[in-house]
Amino acid sequence: MSQEHAFKAGFETRAIHAGYEPDEMTGAVIPPIYATSTYKQDGVGGLRGGYEYSRSANPTRTALEGALAAVEEGERGFAFASGLAAEDALIRALTRPGDHAVIPDDAYGGTFRLFDKVARPWGLEHSPAPVGDVDAVRAAIVPGRTKLVWIETPTNPMLTIGDIEVLAAVAHEAGALLVVDNTFASPYLQQPLTLGADLVVHSTTKYVGGHSDVVGGAVVVRDHEVAERIGFHQNSMGAVAGPFDAFLTHRGLKTLGVRMDRHCDNAEKVVDFLVGHPQVSEVIYPGLEEHAGHALAARQMRRFGGIVSFRVTGGEQQALQVCARAEVFTLGESLGGVESLIEHPGRMTHASVAGTDLEVPADLVRLSVGIETADDLLADLDRALGGSGRE
Ligand SMILES: Cc1ncc(COP(=O)(O)O)c(C=O)c1O
C-alpha cells in the first residue's frame, strides 16, 4: 500500500501499513530486522536512502517511527530505548537550565523521579499540579519560565482525566508546549495531537508493544521545528531503540486496535464485579459515571481503557494480601500487556513518591486488565479478595 494512502487511512490500516512498503528487492511484507551498525556508501557521502550509521537511522526503526507518527497523526515519530529515555530526550531538547515545567501531581513515579532527581539538579524546576483542575495548572505556570506543561491522562494510578484541548490553550497562552504522556490510553483510544497537544510521549513498553517482551519509548511531534530539535537530541544523546526492539514494538502496534477493544471489554467486566464487592471501598475507572472525569473522558477518548484501580476496606495489609493471593493476575510492575497484572502502587511503582505531595493511598491496588477469559479474571479477583463477591 502506498504511504500516501496508508497515512490517510483508518486507524487499524495505518497501524498495519504506515511506515513501510514491502521491500523492493524481496517483497518482504514485514520490515526486516536490520542488524547492522553501519552502511556501505556508494562513494564518499553517497548514502543509500540516507542511511549512514544506526544511531542516526536504521530502517527497522524508521518503519516503526513512521507507523508511530501515523497512529498519533503527528509530523514525525521517534523511537527510544525506553519511555524514560524518550522523556529525557524531550526534556533536554526543549528546556534549558533556569526553565520551569508543570507536571501532574500523580505522575508515574519514574517521571517524577526524572524531573525531581535528574532534571532539577540540572536546573529545570517543576511544580506538580492536578491535571483535572485547569485553574490549578494555570496557577502553577511561572510566566516567562514555564516551557512545558506535562500531563498524563488518564493519570497513573489514580486515573484522573485532564482536558487536553483546554490545557493546550492554557499552555500556549503562557508560551509553553503541552506534552501528553499517552501511555495509558494508547493512540487507539486517544490522539492528543489532534486535540492541540504539541508532543506525545509513550512508554511503548506498555500497550503499543503489548506483549511484555520489550522495553521502549516514543516521542511524536506535531510541529516541524520541534521535530528537528527532538531528532537532533535523539542522535546526539543516542538512547535509540535497537532494531530487534523496534521490530517487536512495531509488531505489537499492528494489533493495538483489537487488543485495546478486548482490554476495555474485560476492564468493564472487572469494574462491574468490583463495584459493590463487600471488600472494596472504592473503584476508580473513568468509565464509571461517578468518576469526576467521566464526561470529559467520554469526549476525548474512544473508550475508557484497561487500567482499573481500587481501594479495599481492610487498609494496606489487605491490599498487599490481595496482590499476593491473585494468580491469574500476575503480581508485577508494568501494564498494557496481554496478560493481567496486579500491583500495590504505594510499595511498588510509586515507592519513589512516598512522603511527597504525589504519595498514593496505601490501600490502593492497581490492575492492568489483560485479554484473558473474563470469567477467569473475575473468579481470581474474588478469591484474592476473600470471596463473597459473586452470586
Ligand atoms: C505512564 C508512564 N509513562 C512513562 C513510563 C516510563 O516508561 P519506561 O518504563 O518504558 O521507561 C511508564 C512506565 O511504567 C509509565 O507507566
The ligand as an SDF file (V2000), in Angstrom:
LIG
                    3D

 16 16  0  0  0  0  0  0  0  0999 V2000
    2.6850    6.4640   32.2220 C   0  0  0  0  0  0  0  0  0  0  0  0
    4.1150    6.0300   32.0770 C   0  0  0  0  0  0  0  0  0  0  0  0
    4.9940    6.8560   31.4770 N   0  0  0  0  0  0  0  0  0  0  0  0
    6.2860    6.5140   31.3160 C   0  0  0  0  0  0  0  0  0  0  0  0
    6.7840    5.3310   31.8120 C   0  0  0  0  0  0  0  0  0  0  0  0
    8.2460    5.0090   31.6520 C   0  0  0  0  0  0  0  0  0  0  0  0
    8.4610    4.1220   30.6280 O   0  0  0  0  0  0  0  0  0  0  0  0
    9.6340    3.0070   30.5680 P   0  0  0  0  0  0  0  0  0  0  0  0
    9.4400    2.0980   31.7440 O   0  0  0  0  0  0  0  0  0  0  0  0
    9.4360    2.3490   29.2420 O   0  0  0  0  0  0  0  0  0  0  0  0
   10.9340    3.7450   30.6630 O   0  0  0  0  0  0  0  0  0  0  0  0
    5.9040    4.4360   32.4350 C   0  0  0  0  0  0  0  0  0  0  0  0
    6.4100    3.1480   32.9480 C   0  0  0  0  0  0  0  0  0  0  0  0
    5.7440    2.4530   33.7020 O   0  0  0  0  0  0  0  0  0  0  0  0
    4.5380    4.8050   32.5640 C   0  0  0  0  0  0  0  0  0  0  0  0
    3.6520    3.9920   33.1850 O   0  0  0  0  0  0  0  0  0  0  0  0
  1  2  1  0
  2  3  1  0
  2 15  2  0
  3  4  2  0
  4  5  1  0
  5  6  1  0
  5 12  2  0
  6  7  1  0
  7  8  1  0
  8  9  2  0
  8 10  1  0
  8 11  1  0
 12 13  1  0
 12 15  1  0
 13 14  2  0
 15 16  1  0
M  END
$$$$
